[in-house]
Amino acid sequence: MHSLQFLMAMPGGGAAGQQGNPILSMLPLVLMFAILYFLMIRPQQKKQKELKKMLSEIKKGDKVITSSGIHGIIAGLKDDSVLIKVADNVKIEFSKSAVVSVEKGKEGDAE
């Protein structure tokens, strides 16, 4: 009886099979990463892709809203900037990345 207790108390001896499968022990970590990917990373990548497409399709005359909340009409385009008409004789140059919303419109719709 004493030898049985001694064998069970020894590491690796007598109690074979209690360590478990290492793949099953990693399963919660893998599941947490999968949930993080589908709830956070993938939607953000999709949003960035849509924004990049929107910015590549802007043209002169489109109504836009910038990230600072300025509403205006595209008066000119450069490689990585846009000229926005916000009032009569008032044009401001912004980086294309500052444009967050585009509404297709006509050039004469300025306020």
N, C-alpha and C positions, 0 to 999 in steps of 0.2 A: 504494500500500500504506500509506503514511504517512497519507494522508487518511482511509482507512477506520478506522485506529486512533484518529485524532483525533475522528471522528464518534462512535465508540463510547464514548469517554471523556467526551464532553460530556453534561451532564444533559439528559434528554429528547430527545436527538438520536440517531438511528440505532438505538436499542434500544427501539423502541416495543413496548408490550405486556408488558413485564417487571414493571410495577407490580402487576398482579393486580387482581382484582375487590375493591372495598372491602367488599362484603357477605360474601365468603368470609373476609376477614380478621377480621370480627366474629363469625363462626360459633363459634369456641371460647368466646368470652365469653358468647354466648347459650346455648350448651349448658351451661356451668357454672352459669348462673343457673337454667336449667330443672331441673338436677339438685338444686341447693340448694332450690328451691321444693318439689319433690316429695319430698325426703328430710327436710326440716326444717320449713319454713314450713307446709305444708298439714297434716301430722299434728298440729302444735301447735294450729292453728286448730280442727281437729276435736276435739281433747281439751278445749279451752276451751269449745266449744259443748256437749259432753256434760256437763261439770262445771256449766255454767250451767243446763242442763236439770235435772240432778240436784238442785241447790240450790233450784230453783223448785218441785220436787215434794215436798220434805220436809214431814213433818207430825208432829204430836204423837204420841209413842209409837215413833218410828223409832229404831233403834239407830244411833249414829254414831261415827266416829273423827275426831278433830281432827288438824290438821297437827302439833300438839305431842305426839300419841300418846295423848291422853286418850279413853277409851272411856266412853260414857254413853248415856242415852236422852233424847230431846227432851221437855222438860217444858213448853215454851212457845215461841211464835214472835212476833217483831216484824218490822218492815219489813226491817231489814238485820242483825238479830242473833237468836240462839237461846239459850234457857235450857236447859242440859244437866244432867240429874240424874246424878251420878256415884256417889252412895251415899245411904243413908237420910238425909234432912234436909240433904243437901249439893247445892246447885245452883250452877252457874257460868254466867255469861253470856259468850258468844263471838260474834264476828262470824260471819256466815254463810260468809264466805270462808275461815274456818278449818276448816270441815268438808270433809274430803277423801274420806270414804267413808260411804255410807248403806246400812243393811241394814233392809229393811222388817220390822217386828216389832210385838209387843204391848207395852203399857205396863208390864205386870207382870214383865218379863224382867230387871229391874235386879239387879245383883250385890249 
